[in-house]
Amino acid sequence: MQIKELTIEQFRVLLREVVIEILEEYIDLDEGKTLKTSVVERLFRQQQQEIANVPASQAMQTLGINWDEL
């Protein structure tokens, strides 16, 4: 399946998974490292806020991704 075939909800899930993977690459909580309180609070607020629907094409353009290259 290509990204252009994803629904908005599927795309959001994909983005969440990518963010989690990136955080796990940089932060090993087993080593006692923690996120700053301000980062945790911001992530929590964003999770609680209703996310406005954005067309996938607009999201991709914002991220600098070209549909034709996928």
PyMOL Python script that loads the backbone (N, CA, C, O; Angstrom):
from pymol import cmd

cmd.read_pdbstr("""\
ATOM      1  N   MET A   1       0.847  -1.180   0.000  1.00  0.00           N
ATOM      2  CA  MET A   1       0.000   0.000   0.000  1.00  0.00           C
ATOM      3  C   MET A   1       0.892   1.242   0.000  1.00  0.00           C
ATOM      4  O   MET A   1       1.907   1.287   0.696  1.00  0.00           O
ATOM      5  N   GLN A   2       0.515   2.225  -0.767  1.00  0.00           N
ATOM      6  CA  GLN A   2       1.259   3.473  -0.825  1.00  0.00           C
ATOM      7  C   GLN A   2       0.613   4.495   0.106  1.00  0.00           C
ATOM      8  O   GLN A   2      -0.567   4.389   0.441  1.00  0.00           O
ATOM      9  N   ILE A   3       1.393   5.470   0.512  1.00  0.00           N
ATOM     10  CA  ILE A   3       0.892   6.495   1.426  1.00  0.00           C
ATOM     11  C   ILE A   3      -0.315   7.202   0.836  1.00  0.00           C
ATOM     12  O   ILE A   3      -1.247   7.536   1.568  1.00  0.00           O
ATOM     13  N   LYS A   4      -0.320   7.434  -0.452  1.00  0.00           N
ATOM     14  CA  LYS A   4      -1.433   8.158  -1.065  1.00  0.00           C
ATOM     15  C   LYS A   4      -2.738   7.378  -0.990  1.00  0.00           C
ATOM     16  O   LYS A   4      -3.806   7.942  -1.225  1.00  0.00           O
ATOM     17  N   GLU A   5      -2.670   6.100  -0.670  1.00  0.00           N
ATOM     18  CA  GLU A   5      -3.868   5.282  -0.552  1.00  0.00           C
ATOM     19  C   GLU A   5      -4.411   5.226   0.876  1.00  0.00           C
ATOM     20  O   GLU A   5      -5.474   4.649   1.104  1.00  0.00           O
ATOM     21  N   LEU A   6      -3.706   5.812   1.833  1.00  0.00           N
ATOM     22  CA  LEU A   6      -4.127   5.784   3.228  1.00  0.00           C
ATOM     23  C   LEU A   6      -5.282   6.741   3.486  1.00  0.00           C
ATOM     24  O   LEU A   6      -5.394   7.793   2.857  1.00  0.00           O
ATOM     25  N   THR A   7      -6.136   6.352   4.423  1.00  0.00           N
ATOM     26  CA  THR A   7      -7.156   7.278   4.894  1.00  0.00           C
ATOM     27  C   THR A   7      -6.479   8.264   5.841  1.00  0.00           C
ATOM     28  O   THR A   7      -5.333   8.054   6.240  1.00  0.00           O
ATOM     29  N   ILE A   8      -7.166   9.315   6.195  1.00  0.00           N
ATOM     30  CA  ILE A   8      -6.602  10.304   7.130  1.00  0.00           C
ATOM     31  C   ILE A   8      -6.256   9.631   8.447  1.00  0.00           C
ATOM     32  O   ILE A   8      -5.186   9.875   9.004  1.00  0.00           O
ATOM     33  N   GLU A   9      -7.148   8.787   8.949  1.00  0.00           N
ATOM     34  CA  GLU A   9      -6.897   8.116  10.229  1.00  0.00           C
ATOM     35  C   GLU A   9      -5.696   7.176  10.124  1.00  0.00           C
ATOM     36  O   GLU A   9      -4.883   7.119  11.046  1.00  0.00           O
ATOM     37  N   GLN A  10      -5.572   6.448   9.033  1.00  0.00           N
ATOM     38  CA  GLN A  10      -4.419   5.573   8.841  1.00  0.00           C
ATOM     39  C   GLN A  10      -3.128   6.380   8.774  1.00  0.00           C
ATOM     40  O   GLN A  10      -2.098   5.962   9.303  1.00  0.00           O
ATOM     41  N   PHE A  11      -3.187   7.538   8.121  1.00  0.00           N
ATOM     42  CA  PHE A  11      -2.017   8.408   8.020  1.00  0.00           C
ATOM     43  C   PHE A  11      -1.620   8.929   9.402  1.00  0.00           C
ATOM     44  O   PHE A  11      -0.434   8.981   9.729  1.00  0.00           O
ATOM     45  N   ARG A  12      -2.607   9.313  10.210  1.00  0.00           N
ATOM     46  CA  ARG A  12      -2.325   9.780  11.580  1.00  0.00           C
ATOM     47  C   ARG A  12      -1.666   8.684  12.402  1.00  0.00           C
ATOM     48  O   ARG A  12      -0.704   8.942  13.125  1.00  0.00           O
ATOM     49  N   VAL A  13      -2.171   7.472  12.297  1.00  0.00           N
ATOM     50  CA  VAL A  13      -1.586   6.349  13.034  1.00  0.00           C
ATOM     51  C   VAL A  13      -0.146   6.136  12.596  1.00  0.00           C
ATOM     52  O   VAL A  13       0.735   5.916  13.427  1.00  0.00           O
ATOM     53  N   LEU A  14       0.092   6.201  11.300  1.00  0.00           N
ATOM     54  CA  LEU A  14       1.446   6.059  10.770  1.00  0.00           C
ATOM     55  C   LEU A  14       2.368   7.134  11.342  1.00  0.00           C
ATOM     56  O   LEU A  14       3.481   6.831  11.772  1.00  0.00           O
ATOM     57  N   LEU A  15       1.915   8.382  11.350  1.00  0.00           N
ATOM     58  CA  LEU A  15       2.735   9.472  11.886  1.00  0.00           C
ATOM     59  C   LEU A  15       3.041   9.262  13.361  1.00  0.00           C
ATOM     60  O   LEU A  15       4.168   9.486  13.804  1.00  0.00           O
ATOM     61  N   ARG A  16       2.038   8.833  14.123  1.00  0.00           N
ATOM     62  CA  ARG A  16       2.262   8.564  15.555  1.00  0.00           C
ATOM     63  C   ARG A  16       3.324   7.485  15.735  1.00  0.00           C
ATOM     64  O   ARG A  16       4.212   7.616  16.579  1.00  0.00           O
ATOM     65  N   GLU A  17       3.233   6.419  14.941  1.00  0.00           N
ATOM     66  CA  GLU A  17       4.205   5.334  15.039  1.00  0.00           C
ATOM     67  C   GLU A  17       5.611   5.825  14.709  1.00  0.00           C
ATOM     68  O   GLU A  17       6.578   5.432  15.361  1.00  0.00           O
ATOM     69  N   VAL A  18       5.723   6.676  13.706  1.00  0.00           N
ATOM     70  CA  VAL A  18       7.034   7.220  13.323  1.00  0.00           C
ATOM     71  C   VAL A  18       7.605   8.074  14.450  1.00  0.00           C
ATOM     72  O   VAL A  18       8.790   7.972  14.769  1.00  0.00           O
ATOM     73  N   VAL A  19       6.774   8.906  15.047  1.00  0.00           N
ATOM     74  CA  VAL A  19       7.241   9.761  16.149  1.00  0.00           C
ATOM     75  C   VAL A  19       7.723   8.895  17.313  1.00  0.00           C
ATOM     76  O   VAL A  19       8.764   9.176  17.907  1.00  0.00           O
ATOM     77  N   ILE A  20       6.977   7.855  17.634  1.00  0.00           N
ATOM     78  CA  ILE A  20       7.374   6.966  18.728  1.00  0.00           C
ATOM     79  C   ILE A  20       8.702   6.296  18.413  1.00  0.00           C
ATOM     80  O   ILE A  20       9.570   6.199  19.280  1.00  0.00           O
ATOM     81  N   GLU A  21       8.866   5.833  17.179  1.00  0.00           N
ATOM     82  CA  GLU A  21      10.127   5.202  16.781  1.00  0.00           C
ATOM     83  C   GLU A  21      11.296   6.168  16.919  1.00  0.00           C
ATOM     84  O   GLU A  21      12.364   5.793  17.402  1.00  0.00           O
ATOM     85  N   ILE A  22      11.092   7.411  16.495  1.00  0.00           N
ATOM     86  CA  ILE A  22      12.163   8.409  16.574  1.00  0.00           C
ATOM     87  C   ILE A  22      12.512   8.688  18.028  1.00  0.00           C
ATOM     88  O   ILE A  22      13.688   8.753  18.384  1.00  0.00           O
ATOM     89  N   LEU A  23      11.497   8.852  18.868  1.00  0.00           N
ATOM     90  CA  LEU A  23      11.762   9.087  20.286  1.00  0.00           C
ATOM     91  C   LEU A  23      12.521   7.913  20.895  1.00  0.00           C
ATOM     92  O   LEU A  23      13.439   8.115  21.689  1.00  0.00           O
ATOM     93  N   GLU A  24      12.147   6.700  20.533  1.00  0.00           N
ATOM     94  CA  GLU A  24      12.829   5.524  21.071  1.00  0.00           C
ATOM     95  C   GLU A  24      14.281   5.453  20.616  1.00  0.00           C
ATOM     96  O   GLU A  24      15.132   4.936  21.340  1.00  0.00           O
ATOM     97  N   GLU A  25      14.573   5.968  19.423  1.00  0.00           N
ATOM     98  CA  GLU A  25      15.950   5.978  18.935  1.00  0.00           C
ATOM     99  C   GLU A  25      16.826   6.913  19.768  1.00  0.00           C
ATOM    100  O   GLU A  25      18.003   6.630  19.990  1.00  0.00           O
ATOM    101  N   TYR A  26      16.259   8.011  20.224  1.00  0.00           N
ATOM    102  CA  TYR A  26      17.044   9.027  20.916  1.00  0.00           C
ATOM    103  C   TYR A  26      16.957   8.938  22.432  1.00  0.00           C
ATOM    104  O   TYR A  26      17.785   9.518  23.135  1.00  0.00           O
ATOM    105  N   ILE A  27      15.978   8.228  22.935  1.00  0.00           N
ATOM    106  CA  ILE A  27      15.796   8.184  24.384  1.00  0.00           C
ATOM    107  C   ILE A  27      15.642   6.734  24.811  1.00  0.00           C
ATOM    108  O   ILE A  27      14.715   6.049  24.381  1.00  0.00           O
ATOM    109  N   ASP A  28      16.535   6.275  25.643  1.00  0.00           N
ATOM    110  CA  ASP A  28      16.435   4.933  26.187  1.00  0.00           C
ATOM    111  C   ASP A  28      16.011   5.077  27.638  1.00  0.00           C
ATOM    112  O   ASP A  28      16.835   5.306  28.523  1.00  0.00           O
ATOM    113  N   LEU A  29      14.708   4.938  27.868  1.00  0.00           N
ATOM    114  CA  LEU A  29      14.177   5.137  29.215  1.00  0.00           C
ATOM    115  C   LEU A  29      14.723   4.113  30.200  1.00  0.00           C
ATOM    116  O   LEU A  29      14.731   4.356  31.406  1.00  0.00           O
ATOM    117  N   ASP A  30      15.183   2.967  29.693  1.00  0.00           N
ATOM    118  CA  ASP A  30      15.764   1.961  30.579  1.00  0.00           C
ATOM    119  C   ASP A  30      17.088   2.422  31.165  1.00  0.00           C
ATOM    120  O   ASP A  30      17.535   1.895  32.184  1.00  0.00           O
ATOM    121  N   GLU A  31      17.713   3.391  30.537  1.00  0.00           N
ATOM    122  CA  GLU A  31      18.984   3.910  31.037  1.00  0.00           C
ATOM    123  C   GLU A  31      18.778   5.076  31.991  1.00  0.00           C
ATOM    124  O   GLU A  31      19.738   5.747  32.371  1.00  0.00           O
ATOM    125  N   GLY A  32      17.545   5.318  32.376  1.00  0.00           N
ATOM    126  CA  GLY A  32      17.268   6.384  33.326  1.00  0.00           C
ATOM    127  C   GLY A  32      17.086   7.748  32.708  1.00  0.00           C
ATOM    128  O   GLY A  32      16.920   8.730  33.431  1.00  0.00           O
ATOM    129  N   LYS A  33      17.113   7.841  31.389  1.00  0.00           N
ATOM    130  CA  LYS A  33      16.920   9.124  30.724  1.00  0.00           C
ATOM    131  C   LYS A  33      15.432   9.423  30.656  1.00  0.00           C
ATOM    132  O   LYS A  33      14.613   8.521  30.486  1.00  0.00           O
ATOM    133  N   THR A  34      15.097  10.682  30.789  1.00  0.00           N
ATOM    134  CA  THR A  34      13.691  11.073  30.755  1.00  0.00           C
ATOM    135  C   THR A  34      13.503  12.262  29.833  1.00  0.00           C
ATOM    136  O   THR A  34      14.444  12.996  29.529  1.00  0.00           O
ATOM    137  N   LEU A  35      12.275  12.433  29.402  1.00  0.00           N
ATOM    138  CA  LEU A  35      11.923  13.621  28.631  1.00  0.00           C
ATOM    139  C   LEU A  35      11.736  14.785  29.587  1.00  0.00           C
ATOM    140  O   LEU A  35      11.365  14.601  30.747  1.00  0.00           O
ATOM    141  N   LYS A  36      11.996  15.980  29.091  1.00  0.00           N
ATOM    142  CA  LYS A  36      11.735  17.164  29.893  1.00  0.00           C
ATOM    143  C   LYS A  36      10.240  17.240  30.177  1.00  0.00           C
ATOM    144  O   LYS A  36       9.423  16.831  29.352  1.00  0.00           O
ATOM    145  N   THR A  37       9.892  17.758  31.332  1.00  0.00           N
ATOM    146  CA  THR A  37       8.493  17.891  31.719  1.00  0.00           C
ATOM    147  C   THR A  37       7.720  18.691  30.682  1.00  0.00           C
ATOM    148  O   THR A  37       6.574  18.362  30.377  1.00  0.00           O
ATOM    149  N   SER A  38       8.329  19.735  30.137  1.00  0.00           N
ATOM    150  CA  SER A  38       7.640  20.571  29.155  1.00  0.00           C
ATOM    151  C   SER A  38       7.303  19.778  27.894  1.00  0.00           C
ATOM    152  O   SER A  38       6.263  20.009  27.279  1.00  0.00           O
ATOM    153  N   VAL A  39       8.174  18.843  27.504  1.00  0.00           N
ATOM    154  CA  VAL A  39       7.910  18.020  26.321  1.00  0.00           C
ATOM    155  C   VAL A  39       6.761  17.059  26.597  1.00  0.00           C
ATOM    156  O   VAL A  39       5.876  16.891  25.758  1.00  0.00           O
ATOM    157  N   VAL A  40       6.770  16.433  27.758  1.00  0.00           N
ATOM    158  CA  VAL A  40       5.690  15.515  28.130  1.00  0.00           C
ATOM    159  C   VAL A  40       4.361  16.257  28.173  1.00  0.00           C
ATOM    160  O   VAL A  40       3.356  15.762  27.664  1.00  0.00           O
ATOM    161  N   GLU A  41       4.350  17.441  28.777  1.00  0.00           N
ATOM    162  CA  GLU A  41       3.120  18.223  28.872  1.00  0.00           C
ATOM    163  C   GLU A  41       2.611  18.612  27.486  1.00  0.00           C
ATOM    164  O   GLU A  41       1.409  18.550  27.225  1.00  0.00           O
ATOM    165  N   ARG A  42       3.518  19.010  26.601  1.00  0.00           N
ATOM    166  CA  ARG A  42       3.105  19.402  25.249  1.00  0.00           C
ATOM    167  C   ARG A  42       2.527  18.212  24.486  1.00  0.00           C
ATOM    168  O   ARG A  42       1.491  18.336  23.832  1.00  0.00           O
ATOM    169  N   LEU A  43       3.189  17.066  24.566  1.00  0.00           N
ATOM    170  CA  LEU A  43       2.679  15.874  23.907  1.00  0.00           C
ATOM    171  C   LEU A  43       1.306  15.489  24.446  1.00  0.00           C
ATOM    172  O   LEU A  43       0.424  15.093  23.685  1.00  0.00           O
ATOM    173  N   PHE A  44       1.131  15.606  25.746  1.00  0.00           N
ATOM    174  CA  PHE A  44      -0.156  15.281  26.357  1.00  0.00           C
ATOM    175  C   PHE A  44      -1.244  16.242  25.879  1.00  0.00           C
ATOM    176  O   PHE A  44      -2.350  15.815  25.549  1.00  0.00           O
ATOM    177  N   ARG A  45      -0.931  17.541  25.842  1.00  0.00           N
ATOM    178  CA  ARG A  45      -1.917  18.529  25.375  1.00  0.00           C
ATOM    179  C   ARG A  45      -2.299  18.265  23.922  1.00  0.00           C
ATOM    180  O   ARG A  45      -3.475  18.330  23.562  1.00  0.00           O
ATOM    181  N   GLN A  46      -1.318  17.972  23.102  1.00  0.00           N
ATOM    182  CA  GLN A  46      -1.596  17.708  21.696  1.00  0.00           C
ATOM    183  C   GLN A  46      -2.460  16.465  21.537  1.00  0.00           C
ATOM    184  O   GLN A  46      -3.330  16.415  20.668  1.00  0.00           O
ATOM    185  N   GLN A  47      -2.224  15.482  22.360  1.00  0.00           N
ATOM    186  CA  GLN A  47      -3.006  14.263  22.294  1.00  0.00           C
ATOM    187  C   GLN A  47      -4.449  14.533  22.698  1.00  0.00           C
ATOM    188  O   GLN A  47      -5.366  13.919  22.153  1.00  0.00           O
ATOM    189  N   GLN A  48      -4.660  15.429  23.632  1.00  0.00           N
ATOM    190  CA  GLN A  48      -5.994  15.716  24.137  1.00  0.00           C
ATOM    191  C   GLN A  48      -6.790  16.652  23.226  1.00  0.00           C
ATOM    192  O   GLN A  48      -8.021  16.646  23.247  1.00  0.00           O
ATOM    193  N   GLN A  49      -6.090  17.447  22.435  1.00  0.00           N
ATOM    194  CA  GLN A  49      -6.769  18.391  21.555  1.00  0.00           C
ATOM    195  C   GLN A  49      -7.344  17.677  20.345  1.00  0.00           C
ATOM    196  O   GLN A  49      -6.782  16.697  19.854  1.00  0.00           O
ATOM    197  N   GLU A  50      -8.461  18.179  19.878  1.00  0.00           N
ATOM    198  CA  GLU A  50      -9.034  17.634  18.653  1.00  0.00           C
ATOM    199  C   GLU A  50      -8.206  18.139  17.488  1.00  0.00           C
ATOM    200  O   GLU A  50      -7.978  19.340  17.345  1.00  0.00           O
ATOM    201  N   ILE A  51      -7.765  17.225  16.674  1.00  0.00           N
ATOM    202  CA  ILE A  51      -6.940  17.585  15.523  1.00  0.00           C
ATOM    203  C   ILE A  51      -7.851  17.907  14.350  1.00  0.00           C
ATOM    204  O   ILE A  51      -8.723  17.119  13.985  1.00  0.00           O
ATOM    205  N   ALA A  52      -7.633  19.073  13.768  1.00  0.00           N
ATOM    206  CA  ALA A  52      -8.439  19.479  12.620  1.00  0.00           C
ATOM    207  C   ALA A  52      -8.124  18.573  11.430  1.00  0.00           C
ATOM    208  O   ALA A  52      -6.982  18.152  11.241  1.00  0.00           O
ATOM    209  N   ASN A  53      -9.130  18.286  10.648  1.00  0.00           N
ATOM    210  CA  ASN A  53      -8.919  17.489   9.445  1.00  0.00           C
ATOM    211  C   ASN A  53      -8.175  18.309   8.409  1.00  0.00           C
ATOM    212  O   ASN A  53      -8.583  19.416   8.057  1.00  0.00           O
ATOM    213  N   VAL A  54      -7.099  17.757   7.937  1.00  0.00           N
ATOM    214  CA  VAL A  54      -6.276  18.403   6.924  1.00  0.00           C
ATOM    215  C   VAL A  54      -6.202  17.444   5.740  1.00  0.00           C
ATOM    216  O   VAL A  54      -5.922  16.260   5.925  1.00  0.00           O
ATOM    217  N   PRO A  55      -6.447  17.932   4.540  1.00  0.00           N
ATOM    218  CA  PRO A  55      -6.322  17.046   3.386  1.00  0.00           C
ATOM    219  C   PRO A  55      -4.924  16.428   3.333  1.00  0.00           C
ATOM    220  O   PRO A  55      -3.931  17.092   3.629  1.00  0.00           O
ATOM    221  N   ALA A  56      -4.859  15.163   2.957  1.00  0.00           N
ATOM    222  CA  ALA A  56      -3.579  14.466   2.905  1.00  0.00           C
ATOM    223  C   ALA A  56      -2.580  15.198   2.006  1.00  0.00           C
ATOM    224  O   ALA A  56      -1.388  15.255   2.308  1.00  0.00           O
ATOM    225  N   SER A  57      -3.078  15.756   0.901  1.00  0.00           N
ATOM    226  CA  SER A  57      -2.166  16.460  -0.013  1.00  0.00           C
ATOM    227  C   SER A  57      -1.522  17.663   0.675  1.00  0.00           C
ATOM    228  O   SER A  57      -0.348  17.957   0.451  1.00  0.00           O
ATOM    229  N   GLN A  58      -2.291  18.351   1.507  1.00  0.00           N
ATOM    230  CA  GLN A  58      -1.754  19.500   2.240  1.00  0.00           C
ATOM    231  C   GLN A  58      -0.741  19.041   3.288  1.00  0.00           C
ATOM    232  O   GLN A  58       0.305  19.667   3.459  1.00  0.00           O
ATOM    233  N   ALA A  59      -1.047  17.959   3.981  1.00  0.00           N
ATOM    234  CA  ALA A  59      -0.121  17.435   4.983  1.00  0.00           C
ATOM    235  C   ALA A  59       1.189  17.009   4.331  1.00  0.00           C
ATOM    236  O   ALA A  59       2.271  17.292   4.845  1.00  0.00           O
ATOM    237  N   MET A  60       1.082  16.333   3.206  1.00  0.00           N
ATOM    238  CA  MET A  60       2.277  15.890   2.511  1.00  0.00           C
ATOM    239  C   MET A  60       3.113  17.078   2.028  1.00  0.00           C
ATOM    240  O   MET A  60       4.342  17.054   2.103  1.00  0.00           O
ATOM    241  N   GLN A  61       2.436  18.114   1.532  1.00  0.00           N
ATOM    242  CA  GLN A  61       3.143  19.307   1.063  1.00  0.00           C
ATOM    243  C   GLN A  61       3.850  19.976   2.239  1.00  0.00           C
ATOM    244  O   GLN A  61       4.992  20.417   2.111  1.00  0.00           O
ATOM    245  N   THR A  62       3.180  20.050   3.372  1.00  0.00           N
ATOM    246  CA  THR A  62       3.773  20.648   4.567  1.00  0.00           C
ATOM    247  C   THR A  62       5.019  19.885   4.988  1.00  0.00           C
ATOM    248  O   THR A  62       6.002  20.477   5.435  1.00  0.00           O
ATOM    249  N   LEU A  63       4.970  18.558   4.842  1.00  0.00           N
ATOM    250  CA  LEU A  63       6.107  17.720   5.214  1.00  0.00           C
ATOM    251  C   LEU A  63       7.184  17.667   4.136  1.00  0.00           C
ATOM    252  O   LEU A  63       8.252  17.088   4.339  1.00  0.00           O
ATOM    253  N   GLY A  64       6.890  18.282   2.976  1.00  0.00           N
ATOM    254  CA  GLY A  64       7.865  18.296   1.894  1.00  0.00           C
ATOM    255  C   GLY A  64       7.965  16.980   1.156  1.00  0.00           C
ATOM    256  O   GLY A  64       9.013  16.646   0.603  1.00  0.00           O
ATOM    257  N   ILE A  65       6.869  16.229   1.147  1.00  0.00           N
ATOM    258  CA  ILE A  65       6.855  14.928   0.473  1.00  0.00           C
ATOM    259  C   ILE A  65       6.078  15.042  -0.828  1.00  0.00           C
ATOM    260  O   ILE A  65       4.978  15.593  -0.865  1.00  0.00           O
ATOM    261  N   ASN A  66       6.662  14.519  -1.886  1.00  0.00           N
ATOM    262  CA  ASN A  66       6.044  14.560  -3.195  1.00  0.00           C
ATOM    263  C   ASN A  66       5.316  13.250  -3.442  1.00  0.00           C
ATOM    264  O   ASN A  66       5.923  12.181  -3.384  1.00  0.00           O
ATOM    265  N   TRP A  67       4.005  13.324  -3.721  1.00  0.00           N
ATOM    266  CA  TRP A  67       3.199  12.125  -3.969  1.00  0.00           C
ATOM    267  C   TRP A  67       3.820  11.242  -5.049  1.00  0.00           C
ATOM    268  O   TRP A  67       3.829  10.018  -4.920  1.00  0.00           O
ATOM    269  N   ASP A  68       4.334  11.852  -6.105  1.00  0.00           N
ATOM    270  CA  ASP A  68       4.841  11.109  -7.248  1.00  0.00           C
ATOM    271  C   ASP A  68       6.109  10.316  -6.934  1.00  0.00           C
ATOM    272  O   ASP A  68       6.468   9.397  -7.670  1.00  0.00           O
ATOM    273  N   GLU A  69       6.785  10.670  -5.845  1.00  0.00           N
ATOM    274  CA  GLU A  69       8.017   9.997  -5.487  1.00  0.00           C
ATOM    275  C   GLU A  69       7.782   8.832  -4.545  1.00  0.00           C
ATOM    276  O   GLU A  69       8.720   8.106  -4.215  1.00  0.00           O
ATOM    277  N   LEU A  70       6.546   8.640  -4.108  1.00  0.00           N
ATOM    278  CA  LEU A  70       6.256   7.567  -3.164  1.00  0.00           C
ATOM    279  C   LEU A  70       6.062   6.248  -3.845  1.00  0.00           C
ATOM    280  O   LEU A  70       5.809   5.242  -3.182  1.00  0.00           O
TER     281      LEU A  70
END
""", "prot")
cmd.dss("prot")
cmd.show_as("cartoon", "prot")
cmd.util.cbc("prot")
cmd.orient("prot")
